[in-house]
Amino acid sequence: MAYKHDYDKILTRLTHILSKLNDGEALSVKELALEFNTSERTIQRDFNERLTSFPIYQEKKKWKMQDGFRVEKTKSLEDELVLDIIEKITEGIGGAFASKSHKLLSKIKNQDYNPIYAKLNIEDITDKFIEIQIIEDAIKRKKEIRCFYNDEVHNVYKTTVQPLKIVNFEGFWYLIALRDATLKKYYLKNISNVVATEISFIAGAEVEDLLENSVSVWFQKDVEPFEVKIYANEIATKYFKRRPLPTQTIETLSQNGTMEFIVKITHEMEILPIVKYWLPHMRVIEPQWIQDIINNDLKNYLKNEPRHKVGE
C-alpha cells in the first residue's frame, strides 16, 4: 500500500490529466513526464492501468478522450473525479471495506449517481484488515514481522520476513518481502498470526523499479531481463495498443492492423499466460524456446481432450 503522499501525488496527477483530456487536449506521455517530473513509464502506467475506466485512447502517440464524451464540470472537476475514482476502486475490493467506503463517500459527495463504472474484480481482503494494519506499520517503520504462511503445498509454516510492499496483481493481493536476503511473494490471504518485531532492516529502492517494470507477480529479482518478441494479429493488436504491457515497445505496425512488439521480462511465466489467453491471435517470434513451451502445452492439452462430449 502506498503512503499518503504517494496517493496525493498520483491523484493530483490523474485529475490534472483528466481535466486536460476533458478540455479536448491530445496529451503526449513524454510531455506529461516532464511536466510532472516523473518517468515516461509512470505516465504510461497511468493511462494503461489507472485511467482505464475512462473512454480514452491513443492515436499517433497522443492520448485523447473519445469524441462526444465529456465529464460534467460541477463545483470542482478535480474533487468530483477523485471521489468517483476512489469509490469505484473500493467497490472493486468489495466486502465490508466497500460498504464502509461507500457510506463515507456518500456523506462527502451528497449524490447517489456516479457516472463512472469500473469492473476491477479485486478480491475482498476485509477479513485481513488486522494483519494488513500490522504489516503496513512494519513496512513504514522498516521492522521485521513473524507470521504463519500456508503455501498450499507444504502446509502451514512459521517464518520471519522483512516486508516491503503490499501489492495487487490481476485482482489478487500479495506481500512482497525479503527472507534471508531473497525476494519472496506471499499470497496475502494465506498469511496469519502476524506479529511485529522491533528488529530493523534496511530496504533498498530497487523494489520500486521491479514493480514498475513487472508484467505479473512472476517477476524475479537479480535476474537480467530478456526480450520476448511477439506477433499479434489485427484482433489482438487493438487491445495491446489500447493497453500496452508495462515494458512493451512496438517494433512494426502494418497497414492491415497486425503488429510485432517486444516485452522485457525476467521469467517466462510473465508472458506465457498472456499469449495463451490470446490464442490463436498471438504467437511468440523470439525466443523460440518460449513458443516451444506453448506448442508442447497445446499438444498435451489436445492429447488429453475427452473423446466423448458431456451428455453422450
VOGUTI-490243 format. One line per field, with one value per residue: residue in three letters; residue number from 1; z, y, x of N, C-alpha, C in turn. Coordinates in steps of 0.2 Angstrom, whole numbers. Layout:
REM VOGUTI-490243
type	(ALA:...) $
seq	(NUM:...) $
n.up	(Z:...) $
n.north	(Y:...) $
n.east	(X:...) $
ca.up	(Z:...) $
ca.north	(Y:...) $
ca.east	(X:...) $
c.up	(Z:...) $
c.north	(Y:...) $
c.east	(X:...) $
//
This chain:
REM VOGUTI-490243
type	(MET:ALA:TYR:LYS:HIS:ASP:TYR:ASP:LYS:ILE:LEU:THR:ARG:LEU:THR:HIS:ILE:LEU:SER:LYS:LEU:ASN:ASP:GLY:GLU:ALA:LEU:SER:VAL:LYS:GLU:LEU:ALA:LEU:GLU:PHE:ASN:THR:SER:GLU:ARG:THR:ILE:GLN:ARG:ASP:PHE:ASN:GLU:ARG:LEU:THR:SER:PHE:PRO:ILE:TYR:GLN:GLU:LYS:LYS:LYS:TRP:LYS:MET:GLN:ASP:GLY:PHE:ARG:VAL:GLU:LYS:THR:LYS:SER:LEU:GLU:ASP:GLU:LEU:VAL:LEU:ASP:ILE:ILE:GLU:LYS:ILE:THR:GLU:GLY:ILE:GLY:GLY:ALA:PHE:ALA:SER:LYS:SER:HIS:LYS:LEU:LEU:SER:LYS:ILE:LYS:ASN:GLN:ASP:TYR:ASN:PRO:ILE:TYR:ALA:LYS:LEU:ASN:ILE:GLU:ASP:ILE:THR:ASP:LYS:PHE:ILE:GLU:ILE:GLN:ILE:ILE:GLU:ASP:ALA:ILE:LYS:ARG:LYS:LYS:GLU:ILE:ARG:CYS:PHE:TYR:ASN:ASP:GLU:VAL:HIS:ASN:VAL:TYR:LYS:THR:THR:VAL:GLN:PRO:LEU:LYS:ILE:VAL:ASN:PHE:GLU:GLY:PHE:TRP:TYR:LEU:ILE:ALA:LEU:ARG:ASP:ALA:THR:LEU:LYS:LYS:TYR:TYR:LEU:LYS:ASN:ILE:SER:ASN:VAL:VAL:ALA:THR:GLU:ILE:SER:PHE:ILE:ALA:GLY:ALA:GLU:VAL:GLU:ASP:LEU:LEU:GLU:ASN:SER:VAL:SER:VAL:TRP:PHE:GLN:LYS:ASP:VAL:GLU:PRO:PHE:GLU:VAL:LYS:ILE:TYR:ALA:ASN:GLU:ILE:ALA:THR:LYS:TYR:PHE:LYS:ARG:ARG:PRO:LEU:PRO:THR:GLN:THR:ILE:GLU:THR:LEU:SER:GLN:ASN:GLY:THR:MET:GLU:PHE:ILE:VAL:LYS:ILE:THR:HIS:GLU:MET:GLU:ILE:LEU:PRO:ILE:VAL:LYS:TYR:TRP:LEU:PRO:HIS:MET:ARG:VAL:ILE:GLU:PRO:GLN:TRP:ILE:GLN:ASP:ILE:ILE:ASN:ASN:ASP:LEU:LYS:ASN:TYR:LEU:LYS:ASN:GLU:PRO:ARG:HIS:LYS:VAL:GLY:GLU) $
seq	(1:2:3:4:5:6:7:8:9:10:11:12:13:14:15:16:17:18:19:20:21:22:23:24:25:26:27:28:29:30:31:32:33:34:35:36:37:38:39:40:41:42:43:44:45:46:47:48:49:50:51:52:53:54:55:56:57:58:59:60:61:62:63:64:65:66:67:68:69:70:71:72:73:74:75:76:77:78:79:80:81:82:83:84:85:86:87:88:89:90:91:92:93:94:95:96:97:98:99:100:101:102:103:104:105:106:107:108:109:110:111:112:113:114:115:116:117:118:119:120:121:122:123:124:125:126:127:128:129:130:131:132:133:134:135:136:137:138:139:140:141:142:143:144:145:146:147:148:149:150:151:152:153:154:155:156:157:158:159:160:161:162:163:164:165:166:167:168:169:170:171:172:173:174:175:176:177:178:179:180:181:182:183:184:185:186:187:188:189:190:191:192:193:194:195:196:197:198:199:200:201:202:203:204:205:206:207:208:209:210:211:212:213:214:215:216:217:218:219:220:221:222:223:224:225:226:227:228:229:230:231:232:233:234:235:236:237:238:239:240:241:242:243:244:245:246:247:248:249:250:251:252:253:254:255:256:257:258:259:260:261:262:263:264:265:266:267:268:269:270:271:272:273:274:275:276:277:278:279:280:281:282:283:284:285:286:287:288:289:290:291:292:293:294:295:296:297:298:299:300:301:302:303:304:305:306:307:308:309:310:311:312) $
n.up	(0:-4:3:11:5:-7:-13:-14:-23:-35:-37:-39:-51:-59:-60:-65:-78:-83:-83:-93:-104:-104:-108:-121:-125:-133:-127:-124:-118:-116:-114:-103:-93:-91:-87:-74:-68:-68:-73:-90:-90:-79:-82:-93:-87:-79:-89:-94:-83:-72:-77:-84:-83:-90:-106:-115:-128:-138:-150:-163:-154:-145:-132:-131:-127:-131:-144:-141:-128:-112:-96:-84:-78:-62:-46:-43:-54:-51:-38:-39:-48:-41:-30:-37:-43:-32:-26:-35:-36:-23:-23:-31:-23:-13:-1:17:17:6:8:20:14:4:12:19:8:2:11:9:-5:-7:-17:-26:-39:-49:-62:-67:-70:-65:-68:-58:-52:-40:-26:-11:4:17:28:32:38:51:50:39:44:54:46:37:45:49:37:35:46:44:50:55:53:61:56:51:37:24:12:3:-2:6:17:33:39:50:49:47:40:30:27:12:2:0:-13:-28:-40:-55:-48:-36:-20:-13:-3:-4:1:10:13:21:13:1:-12:-10:-14:-6:-5:1:8:13:24:41:59:62:69:74:75:84:77:66:48:33:19:1:-13:-25:-26:-30:-43:-49:-47:-55:-68:-69:-77:-72:-56:-57:-58:-56:-45:-46:-58:-75:-86:-101:-118:-127:-142:-150:-160:-165:-171:-181:-172:-159:-158:-157:-144:-137:-141:-135:-122:-117:-112:-97:-101:-114:-131:-147:-162:-176:-186:-196:-211:-212:-199:-191:-179:-172:-157:-143:-127:-111:-99:-84:-81:-88:-86:-84:-97:-103:-99:-104:-118:-121:-117:-127:-138:-154:-158:-156:-156:-151:-157:-155:-140:-147:-138:-129:-137:-140:-128:-127:-138:-135:-123:-129:-137:-127:-121:-131:-133:-121:-122:-119:-126:-128:-129:-116:-109:-118) $
n.north	(-6:11:26:40:52:48:44:56:63:55:55:69:71:62:68:80:76:71:82:90:81:81:94:93:91:84:72:70:57:59:73:75:68:76:88:83:79:66:48:42:30:29:38:32:20:26:29:16:8:15:24:17:16:26:33:33:34:30:38:40:42:50:54:54:59:50:56:65:62:69:74:80:96:101:108:106:100:92:87:80:70:64:58:50:41:35:29:19:11:6:-1:-11:-19:-24:-32:-28:-18:-10:-7:2:12:17:23:33:40:44:54:64:67:69:64:52:46:40:44:36:19:5:-11:-20:-32:-36:-45:-48:-42:-40:-47:-48:-36:-33:-40:-33:-20:-22:-26:-15:-5:-10:-10:4:7:0:-13:-30:-44:-58:-72:-84:-95:-102:-112:-119:-131:-137:-136:-127:-115:-107:-91:-78:-62:-48:-35:-27:-22:-21:-27:-28:-39:-42:-43:-50:-50:-48:-50:-42:-47:-48:-63:-70:-63:-65:-61:-63:-68:-67:-74:-64:-68:-80:-78:-77:-74:-63:-55:-40:-36:-28:-28:-20:-16:-13:-6:-7:3:-3:-12:-4:-1:-14:-17:-7:-11:-24:-37:-46:-55:-64:-59:-57:-55:-49:-55:-54:-45:-51:-50:-53:-56:-53:-58:-51:-52:-43:-43:-45:-34:-22:-22:-22:-10:-1:-4:-6:-18:-16:-15:-14:-11:-6:-14:-16:-10:-14:-10:-18:-20:-28:-32:-32:-33:-30:-36:-34:-46:-56:-68:-83:-85:-73:-70:-81:-85:-74:-74:-87:-84:-76:-84:-89:-78:-73:-75:-81:-74:-73:-77:-94:-105:-101:-101:-114:-120:-116:-123:-136:-137:-135:-147:-157:-153:-156:-169:-174:-172:-175:-189:-191:-181:-171:-178:-187) $
n.east	(4:3:10:3:7:11:-2:-7:1:-2:-16:-17:-10:-17:-30:-27:-23:-35:-43:-37:-39:-52:-55:-52:-39:-25:-14:4:14:28:29:20:27:38:32:26:38:42:44:43:37:30:19:14:9:-1:-11:-13:-17:-22:-32:-41:-55:-60:-66:-54:-41:-26:-18:-7:4:-2:-13:-31:-48:-62:-73:-87:-88:-88:-83:-94:-93:-94:-95:-81:-71:-59:-61:-73:-69:-59:-66:-75:-67:-60:-71:-75:-64:-64:-76:-73:-65:-73:-84:-85:-76:-79:-92:-91:-83:-91:-102:-95:-90:-102:-107:-98:-100:-114:-122:-131:-128:-116:-106:-96:-90:-82:-75:-67:-63:-57:-50:-59:-52:-56:-57:-44:-39:-34:-21:-16:-15:-5:6:7:11:23:30:31:39:50:52:55:43:34:26:13:12:3:7:1:6:17:10:6:18:30:37:50:50:55:45:41:32:14:5:-5:-9:-17:-30:-27:-20:-4:10:25:41:57:66:79:88:82:71:53:37:21:5:-7:-19:-16:-8:-6:-8:1:14:22:39:54:65:75:77:86:79:81:79:76:65:54:57:57:44:38:42:37:27:19:15:25:38:56:69:86:88:93:84:75:72:56:49:34:21:6:-11:-23:-34:-29:-20:-27:-31:-19:-13:-22:-20:-5:7:18:32:31:36:33:38:35:21:9:-1:-12:-16:-10:4:21:28:39:43:50:55:57:55:48:35:29:24:19:5:-2:0:-6:-19:-23:-23:-30:-23:-11:7:23:38:52:61:63:62:52:40:40:37:24:18:20:12:0:-1:-1:-13:-22:-20:-25:-39:-56:-64:-77:-92:-99:-113:-116) $
ca.up	(0:-5:8:10:0:-14:-16:-16:-30:-40:-38:-42:-57:-63:-61:-70:-84:-85:-84:-99:-109:-104:-112:-128:-127:-135:-122:-125:-112:-114:-111:-96:-89:-90:-83:-68:-66:-67:-79:-95:-89:-74:-85:-97:-82:-78:-95:-95:-78:-68:-81:-89:-83:-94:-113:-118:-132:-140:-158:-165:-148:-141:-128:-131:-125:-136:-146:-138:-121:-108:-89:-82:-74:-57:-42:-44:-58:-48:-32:-41:-51:-36:-27:-41:-44:-26:-25:-40:-34:-17:-25:-34:-17:-11:6:22:16:1:11:24:10:1:17:20:2:1:15:6:-12:-7:-23:-27:-46:-51:-70:-68:-69:-66:-67:-56:-50:-34:-21:-4:10:23:34:34:40:57:48:35:48:57:40:34:50:49:31:36:51:42:55:53:56:61:54:48:30:21:4:-1:-4:12:23:36:42:53:45:48:34:30:22:8:-1:-2:-20:-31:-47:-58:-43:-31:-15:-11:1:-7:7:9:18:20:8:-6:-13:-9:-14:-2:-6:7:12:16:29:48:65:61:75:73:80:84:73:60:42:28:12:-5:-18:-31:-27:-34:-51:-50:-48:-61:-74:-69:-80:-67:-50:-58:-59:-52:-43:-48:-64:-80:-90:-108:-123:-130:-147:-151:-166:-164:-177:-180:-166:-153:-159:-155:-137:-134:-142:-130:-115:-118:-106:-94:-104:-121:-136:-154:-167:-183:-186:-203:-213:-211:-192:-186:-176:-169:-151:-138:-120:-107:-93:-80:-80:-94:-84:-85:-103:-106:-98:-109:-125:-121:-117:-134:-144:-159:-161:-154:-155:-149:-163:-152:-142:-149:-133:-126:-141:-140:-122:-129:-143:-131:-119:-133:-139:-121:-120:-136:-132:-116:-123:-119:-133:-129:-127:-110:-110:-123) $
ca.north	(0:17:30:46:57:44:44:63:64:51:58:76:70:59:73:85:73:70:89:91:77:84:100:91:91:77:73:66:54:62:80:74:66:82:92:81:77:58:44:41:23:30:41:26:16:30:28:9:5:19:28:13:17:32:31:37:30:33:39:43:43:55:51:58:57:49:61:65:61:74:73:86:100:103:113:106:94:88:84:75:64:60:54:45:35:31:25:13:6:2:-6:-17:-23:-27:-34:-23:-12:-6:-4:7:17:20:27:39:44:47:60:69:68:71:62:44:44:41:42:31:12:1:-18:-21:-39:-36:-50:-45:-44:-37:-52:-47:-30:-33:-42:-28:-14:-23:-26:-9:-1:-13:-8:11:8:-5:-18:-37:-47:-65:-74:-91:-95:-108:-111:-124:-137:-140:-134:-120:-115:-101:-88:-71:-59:-41:-33:-21:-19:-24:-26:-31:-41:-46:-43:-54:-46:-51:-46:-43:-46:-52:-68:-72:-59:-67:-58:-68:-65:-71:-73:-61:-71:-86:-76:-77:-73:-58:-51:-36:-36:-22:-29:-16:-19:-8:-8:-4:6:-7:-15:1:-2:-20:-17:-3:-15:-30:-39:-50:-57:-69:-55:-60:-50:-51:-58:-49:-45:-53:-48:-58:-53:-56:-56:-50:-51:-37:-43:-43:-28:-17:-22:-20:-3:2:-5:-9:-21:-11:-14:-15:-7:-8:-15:-14:-9:-15:-7:-22:-20:-33:-28:-35:-29:-33:-35:-37:-50:-59:-75:-84:-85:-66:-69:-87:-84:-69:-77:-92:-81:-73:-89:-90:-71:-71:-80:-79:-75:-75:-83:-100:-109:-100:-103:-122:-122:-116:-128:-143:-137:-136:-154:-161:-152:-159:-176:-176:-170:-180:-192:-190:-175:-172:-179:-193) $
ca.east	(0:7:9:-2:10:11:-8:-8:4:-5:-22:-16:-8:-23:-36:-25:-23:-42:-45:-34:-42:-59:-55:-51:-32:-21:-8:10:17:34:27:17:33:42:28:26:44:42:46:38:34:24:14:11:5:-7:-15:-14:-20:-26:-37:-44:-62:-62:-66:-48:-37:-20:-18:-1:7:-6:-19:-36:-54:-67:-77:-94:-88:-86:-85:-98:-90:-98:-92:-74:-70:-54:-64:-78:-66:-56:-71:-78:-62:-60:-77:-75:-59:-66:-81:-70:-62:-79:-85:-86:-72:-83:-98:-89:-81:-97:-105:-91:-90:-109:-108:-94:-102:-121:-126:-131:-127:-109:-106:-90:-91:-76:-75:-60:-63:-52:-53:-61:-47:-59:-55:-37:-38:-29:-15:-14:-13:2:11:8:15:30:33:33:44:56:53:53:37:34:19:12:10:0:10:-4:10:20:5:7:24:31:43:51:52:56:40:42:26:8:3:-11:-8:-23:-35:-25:-16:2:15:32:46:63:68:86:90:79:64:48:30:17:-2:-9:-25:-13:-4:-10:-5:6:17:28:45:57:71:75:81:87:76:83:74:76:59:50:59:55:36:36:43:34:21:14:18:31:44:61:74:93:88:94:78:77:67:52:46:28:17:-1:-15:-27:-39:-25:-17:-32:-31:-12:-12:-25:-17:1:11:22:38:30:38:31:43:32:14:7:-7:-18:-18:-6:10:26:31:44:41:55:53:63:53:43:28:26:21:15:-2:-5:0:-11:-26:-25:-23:-25:-22:-4:12:30:43:58:65:59:60:45:35:40:33:16:17:20:7:-6:-1:-3:-20:-26:-20:-30:-45:-61:-66:-84:-94:-103:-120:-117) $
c.up	(0:2:6:4:-7:-17:-18:-22:-36:-42:-41:-49:-62:-65:-65:-77:-87:-86:-91:-105:-109:-108:-119:-130:-129:-131:-124:-118:-110:-111:-104:-91:-87:-85:-75:-64:-64:-73:-84:-94:-84:-77:-90:-93:-80:-83:-95:-90:-74:-71:-85:-89:-87:-102:-117:-123:-135:-148:-159:-159:-144:-138:-129:-128:-131:-138:-143:-131:-117:-101:-87:-77:-69:-53:-43:-48:-54:-42:-34:-44:-46:-32:-31:-42:-38:-25:-29:-38:-27:-18:-27:-29:-14:-3:10:20:11:4:16:20:7:6:18:14:0:5:12:-1:-12:-14:-23:-34:-47:-58:-72:-66:-70:-64:-65:-54:-45:-29:-14:1:16:29:36:36:46:54:44:39:51:51:38:39:50:43:32:41:50:48:53:56:56:59:52:41:27:13:0:-4:2:18:26:40:45:50:48:42:35:25:19:5:-1:-9:-22:-38:-49:-53:-37:-27:-13:-7:-2:-1:5:15:17:14:1:-6:-14:-11:-11:-3:1:11:15:22:36:53:65:67:73:78:80:81:66:54:37:21:7:-9:-24:-32:-31:-41:-53:-51:-54:-67:-74:-73:-76:-61:-51:-59:-54:-51:-44:-54:-70:-85:-98:-112:-126:-136:-149:-157:-164:-170:-176:-174:-160:-153:-156:-147:-134:-137:-137:-123:-116:-111:-103:-98:-112:-126:-143:-159:-174:-182:-193:-204:-212:-204:-188:-184:-173:-163:-147:-131:-116:-101:-90:-79:-85:-92:-84:-92:-106:-105:-103:-116:-126:-121:-123:-140:-147:-162:-160:-154:-154:-155:-160:-144:-143:-144:-129:-130:-141:-133:-123:-133:-139:-126:-123:-135:-133:-120:-125:-135:-126:-116:-123:-126:-134:-126:-120:-112:-115:-120) $
c.north	(6:22:36:50:54:45:52:65:61:54:65:75:67:64:78:83:73:77:91:88:79:90:99:91:84:77:68:64:58:69:80:72:72:87:90:78:70:55:43:34:24:33:36:22:20:28:20:5:9:23:24:13:22:30:35:32:34:33:43:46:49:52:56:55:56:55:60:64:67:73:80:90:103:108:112:99:89:84:79:69:60:55:48:39:31:26:18:8:2:-3:-12:-22:-27:-28:-28:-17:-7:-3:2:13:21:25:33:43:48:54:65:72:71:70:55:42:45:39:38:24:9:-6:-20:-29:-40:-40:-46:-47:-41:-41:-51:-40:-29:-35:-36:-22:-16:-23:-19:-5:-4:-11:0:11:3:-10:-25:-39:-55:-67:-82:-90:-102:-108:-116:-130:-140:-138:-128:-121:-108:-98:-81:-68:-51:-38:-27:-18:-23:-22:-30:-33:-45:-47:-47:-50:-51:-47:-48:-42:-50:-57:-71:-69:-61:-64:-63:-64:-70:-69:-70:-65:-78:-84:-75:-76:-69:-55:-47:-37:-29:-23:-25:-19:-13:-10:-4:-1:2:-10:-10:0:-9:-20:-13:-7:-22:-31:-42:-52:-62:-65:-58:-54:-53:-55:-53:-50:-47:-51:-54:-54:-57:-53:-56:-49:-45:-37:-41:-37:-22:-16:-20:-13:1:2:-9:-12:-16:-10:-15:-10:-10:-8:-13:-14:-9:-11:-11:-23:-24:-29:-34:-31:-33:-31:-38:-40:-53:-66:-77:-84:-78:-66:-75:-86:-79:-71:-82:-89:-79:-78:-89:-83:-69:-77:-77:-80:-77:-74:-89:-104:-108:-102:-111:-124:-122:-121:-135:-143:-138:-144:-158:-159:-156:-167:-179:-174:-176:-183:-191:-184:-176:-173:-185:-199) $
c.east	(4:5:5:0:10:4:-10:-6:0:-12:-22:-15:-14:-28:-33:-25:-30:-45:-43:-38:-49:-60:-53:-44:-30:-15:-2:13:24:33:25:23:37:38:27:32:44:44:41:34:29:18:10:7:-1:-12:-17:-18:-24:-32:-41:-52:-65:-62:-60:-45:-31:-20:-12:3:4:-12:-25:-42:-58:-71:-84:-94:-85:-88:-88:-94:-95:-94:-84:-73:-65:-57:-69:-75:-62:-60:-74:-73:-61:-65:-77:-70:-61:-72:-78:-67:-67:-79:-86:-82:-76:-89:-97:-87:-86:-101:-102:-91:-97:-110:-104:-97:-109:-124:-126:-128:-119:-108:-100:-92:-85:-77:-68:-58:-57:-54:-54:-56:-50:-57:-48:-35:-33:-22:-12:-11:-6:7:12:13:22:34:36:39:51:57:51:47:38:27:19:10:8:2:6:0:13:16:8:14:25:37:44:53:52:51:42:36:20:5:-3:-9:-14:-29:-33:-20:-10:6:22:37:52:64:74:89:87:72:59:41:25:9:-5:-14:-22:-9:-8:-5:2:8:23:33:48:64:71:79:81:84:79:78:72:69:54:51:56:47:34:37:40:28:16:18:24:37:49:66:81:93:88:87:80:71:63:48:40:24:9:-5:-19:-32:-35:-22:-21:-31:-24:-10:-16:-22:-11:3:16:29:37:33:36:37:40:24:12:0:-13:-20:-14:1:14:28:35:42:48:53:59:61:47:36:25:22:17:8:-5:-5:-5:-18:-28:-24:-30:-22:-15:1:19:35:50:57:60:57:54:39:34:36:26:14:16:14:0:-7:-4:-11:-24:-26:-24:-37:-50:-63:-73:-87:-99:-110:-122:-117) $
//
